[in-house]
């Protein structure tokens, strides 16, 4: 009986040790994806996104070393390396040295590979992109047209039924030029929109930058094209440093605001002095 008890205890102990060892060596699954960007038909770059499901929620993972490749995962096709930031993203420009591999196909493929860490095993993400571009043009009547073309058999061919966004480029984000945010391309790959944003601030010459975009498309990725137009308005900067305004420096607040603040302070102190006077009267009366 004692012998069987010892054997049972040993089996349970070994099982517990195995479970503990597995818990220590188990790693979370890392999900890698890659996005392609073509800005103004000149600047091409890739962005890797690293995320993992932790405690039942997907979280972006920083500090992951990733390598980017074009075509195949070989040293000759390495585009660059980087580390994901706090948003789990890493950007790498497609260098001119990759031109030969880029020109081999109308649908180049990209691969992103992460290094093994204590928390994650090696992971890969792939992306196949159809070569495409946007051409943007404007007219004197403030009409904007954009044409989407894809490369088919060495010929640039119009693309139908793709949503294109036309907007004004701003520091805080793009601003739609009209009420409609996106437009679908017709059989000629064309969209058109009328600029309806009057008195929008521009640069010192009143210039604005109009941008046409295709965003997060499954075939073409992210495409954009820009053009500068004189449709803005120049507002010269006027310093109000020495003027009384609501957000001015100390001592330059509006008179009405100072009167309100000082009146409240005076009223509070008046009430306090009145109460002190009443307390003294009560003490004199012996109450």
C-alpha distance (Angstrom), angle and dihedral (degrees) to the residues before:
residue distance angle dihedral
X1 . . .
X2 3.78 . .
X3 3.80 90.0 .
X4 3.82 92.2 54.3
X5 3.82 90.4 47.4
X6 3.79 90.9 52.8
X7 3.79 92.1 49.3
X8 3.79 91.3 48.7
X9 3.79 91.5 49.1
X10 3.82 91.7 49.3
X11 3.82 91.6 50.0
X12 3.79 91.6 50.3
X13 3.80 91.2 47.3
X14 3.80 92.4 50.8
X15 3.79 90.5 48.3
X16 3.80 91.6 51.3
X17 3.80 91.0 48.6
X18 3.81 90.1 50.7
X19 3.79 92.1 49.9
X20 3.81 91.3 49.2
X21 3.80 91.8 48.5
X22 3.81 91.4 49.1
X23 3.81 90.9 49.4
X24 3.79 90.0 52.3
X25 3.82 94.6 48.7
X26 3.85 98.6 38.8
X27 3.79 113.1 110.1
X28 3.77 133.3 -161.9
X29 3.79 120.4 -110.3
X30 3.80 113.7 -105.8
X31 3.80 117.9 -148.5
X32 3.81 116.7 -152.5
X33 3.80 125.7 -169.6
X34 3.78 132.6 168.9
X35 3.82 132.9 -149.2
X36 3.81 128.1 -158.6
X37 3.83 123.6 -140.5
X38 3.80 129.4 -168.8
X39 3.80 112.7 -175.0
X40 3.79 118.1 -166.6
X41 3.82 90.5 -22.2
X42 3.80 88.6 -77.6
X43 3.81 111.4 71.2
X44 3.83 114.6 60.9
X45 3.79 121.9 -177.9
X46 3.81 143.6 154.2
X47 3.81 130.8 -134.0
X48 3.81 121.4 -157.9
X49 3.82 119.8 -153.2
X50 3.82 120.1 -156.7
X51 3.81 120.8 -167.1
X52 3.78 139.1 154.8
X53 3.79 137.2 -169.5
X54 3.81 106.7 -112.3
X55 3.81 122.4 172.2
X56 3.80 89.9 -7.5
X57 3.83 95.1 -53.8
X58 3.79 132.8 94.2
X59 3.79 112.1 -117.2
X60 3.80 130.6 -175.0
X61 3.80 109.7 -115.4
X62 3.84 120.9 -140.6
X63 3.83 130.0 -161.1
X64 3.81 95.8 37.4
X65 3.82 115.3 145.4
X66 3.80 110.1 -134.6
X67 3.81 135.2 -179.4
X68 3.81 125.6 -154.1
X69 3.81 125.0 -146.0
X70 3.80 136.2 179.1
X71 3.79 121.2 -144.2
X72 3.79 98.3 -12.5
X73 3.78 139.9 8.5
X74 3.81 97.4 -100.7
X75 3.82 130.2 124.1
X76 3.82 90.6 -115.0
X77 3.82 90.4 58.9
X78 3.81 96.2 47.3
X79 3.82 110.4 131.4
X80 3.77 97.6 -176.2
X81 3.78 147.8 -61.6
X82 3.78 134.9 -114.7
X83 3.80 148.6 151.5
X84 3.80 125.4 -105.5
X85 3.80 116.1 -111.1
X86 3.81 129.1 -137.6
X87 3.82 89.1 -72.3
X88 3.79 91.2 54.5
X89 3.81 91.7 -110.1
X90 3.78 133.5 127.7
X91 3.82 125.5 -174.4
X92 3.79 128.3 -156.5
X93 3.81 129.0 176.5
X94 3.79 118.2 -129.3
X95 3.83 101.4 -117.9
X96 3.82 125.9 -138.9
X97 3.82 87.6 -113.6
X98 3.82 88.4 72.8
X99 3.82 92.6 60.7
X100 3.79 94.4 101.5
X101 3.82 93.4 52.8
X102 3.82 90.5 41.5
X103 3.81 91.9 55.3
X104 3.80 94.2 51.7
X105 3.79 94.4 81.4
X106 3.81 141.0 20.8
X107 3.81 87.1 -135.7
X108 3.81 108.0 45.6
X109 3.79 118.8 -169.9
X110 3.78 126.5 -138.2
X111 3.82 129.5 -158.1
X112 3.80 128.8 -163.8
X113 3.82 119.6 -166.7
X114 3.81 128.0 -170.3
X115 3.79 126.6 -150.6
X116 3.80 122.0 -117.3
X117 3.81 115.1 -98.2
X118 3.80 135.7 179.1
X119 3.81 89.6 -94.3
X120 3.81 102.6 34.9
X121 3.79 138.4 37.9
X122 3.79 122.1 -135.7
X123 3.80 113.2 -68.5
X124 3.80 135.8 -172.2
X125 3.78 136.5 -154.1
X126 3.81 127.4 -169.5
X127 3.78 135.7 -164.2
X128 3.82 132.3 -174.9
X129 3.80 114.8 -159.5
X130 3.78 130.2 -166.5
X131 3.79 109.6 -139.8
X132 3.79 110.2 -112.4
X133 3.78 141.4 151.6
X134 3.81 141.2 -166.1
X135 3.79 124.9 -131.9
X136 3.80 116.8 -160.7
X137 3.80 129.1 -165.0
X138 3.80 137.2 171.2
X139 3.80 136.3 -154.8
X140 3.79 133.5 -147.4
X141 3.82 91.1 -106.8
X142 3.84 88.3 64.0
X143 3.77 94.0 -103.5
X144 3.80 117.5 147.6
X145 3.81 123.1 -155.6
X146 3.78 128.3 -174.7
X147 3.81 129.5 -173.1
X148 3.81 124.0 -157.8
X149 3.80 116.3 -152.3
X150 3.80 132.5 -179.8
X151 3.79 128.7 -162.9
X152 3.81 113.6 -109.1
X153 3.79 119.7 170.7
X154 3.84 91.4 -21.3
X155 3.84 90.0 -52.1
X156 3.81 124.3 109.9
X157 3.82 104.8 -127.2
X158 3.85 128.5 -170.5
X159 3.82 115.8 -108.7
X160 3.81 121.8 -141.3
X161 3.81 129.2 -152.0
X162 3.81 101.0 19.9
X163 3.82 120.7 133.5
X164 3.80 113.7 -119.9
X165 3.79 123.9 -170.7
X166 3.82 118.7 -146.0
X167 3.78 115.8 -165.9
X168 3.79 147.9 139.9
X169 3.78 114.1 -94.7
X170 3.82 111.6 -121.1
X171 3.80 134.3 171.8
X172 3.79 93.7 -112.0
X173 3.81 95.4 43.4
X174 3.78 140.7 -61.5
X175 3.81 118.6 -48.5
X176 3.82 117.5 -149.3
X177 3.81 113.7 -118.0
X178 3.82 91.2 -142.9
X179 3.80 140.9 9.2
X180 3.83 92.6 -83.3
X181 3.83 110.6 79.2
X182 3.84 98.8 -163.7
X183 3.79 138.0 20.3
X184 3.83 129.2 -155.8
X185 3.80 117.3 -128.7
X186 3.80 118.1 -115.6
X187 3.82 128.7 -138.6
X188 3.81 89.1 -72.2
X189 3.79 91.4 52.7
X190 3.79 89.1 -112.1
X191 3.79 135.4 136.1
X192 3.80 127.9 179.9
X193 3.79 134.4 -166.3
X194 3.78 137.8 174.4
X195 3.79 120.7 -122.9
X196 3.82 107.7 -122.0
X197 3.81 103.9 167.0
X198 3.80 106.3 109.0
X199 3.81 122.1 -167.2
X200 3.81 93.8 10.6
X201 3.84 108.9 163.4
X202 3.80 114.8 -105.8
X203 3.78 135.3 174.4
X204 3.81 126.4 -68.8
X205 3.83 89.4 -68.9
X206 3.80 95.3 42.2
X207 3.80 93.5 -105.2
X208 3.80 124.1 154.0
X209 3.81 131.1 -170.4
X210 3.81 115.2 -125.3
X211 3.81 114.6 -158.8
X212 3.81 131.8 -166.9
X213 3.82 115.4 -158.7
X214 3.77 143.5 -174.3
X215 3.80 108.1 -163.5
X216 3.82 129.7 -159.6
X217 3.79 95.1 -18.5
X218 3.81 115.1 173.7
X219 3.81 92.9 -134.4
X220 3.79 106.0 30.5
X221 3.79 104.9 26.4
X222 3.81 115.3 -150.5
X223 3.80 117.8 -18.2
X224 3.79 129.7 176.4
X225 3.79 139.4 171.9
X226 3.81 128.4 -172.7
X227 3.79 138.8 -158.4
X228 3.81 131.4 -179.1
X229 3.82 117.6 -129.2
X230 3.86 132.4 179.5
X231 3.81 94.6 -126.5
X232 3.78 98.6 113.3
X233 3.76 131.9 86.6
X234 3.77 128.2 -119.7
X235 3.79 115.4 -129.8
X236 3.81 110.5 -170.8
X237 3.76 113.9 -136.9
X238 3.79 114.8 -108.1
X239 3.77 117.2 -164.2
X240 3.81 115.7 -138.6
X241 3.80 94.6 -177.5
X242 3.82 94.3 124.6
X243 3.79 96.6 34.8
X244 3.78 128.0 94.8
X245 3.80 106.1 -106.5
X246 3.79 135.8 148.6
X247 3.82 92.6 -104.9
X248 3.81 98.0 35.4
X249 3.79 127.4 127.5
X250 3.79 123.3 -82.3
X251 3.79 113.2 -61.3
X252 3.80 93.9 21.3
X253 3.80 100.9 83.5
X254 3.84 117.9 129.6
X255 3.82 117.1 -78.8
X256 3.80 92.6 -124.5
X257 3.81 90.7 54.0
X258 3.81 92.5 49.9
X259 3.81 91.5 47.9
X260 3.79 90.7 50.9
X261 3.81 93.2 48.8
X262 3.80 95.1 45.5
X263 3.82 91.7 45.8
X264 3.81 90.7 54.8
X265 3.81 91.2 49.5
X266 3.83 91.6 47.8
X267 3.81 92.0 48.5
X268 3.82 92.1 50.9
X269 3.81 92.6 50.4
X270 3.81 91.4 45.7
X271 3.80 90.1 55.5
X272 3.82 90.8 48.1
X273 3.83 92.7 50.3
X274 3.81 89.6 48.0
X275 3.82 91.0 52.8
X276 3.83 92.0 47.7
X277 3.80 89.3 51.5
X278 3.79 92.0 51.2
X279 3.81 91.2 49.6
X280 3.81 90.9 53.0
X281 3.80 91.1 50.9
X282 3.79 90.6 52.1
X283 3.82 91.2 51.2
X284 3.82 91.5 50.8
X285 3.77 90.3 51.4
X286 3.79 89.5 50.3
X287 3.75 94.1 -121.2
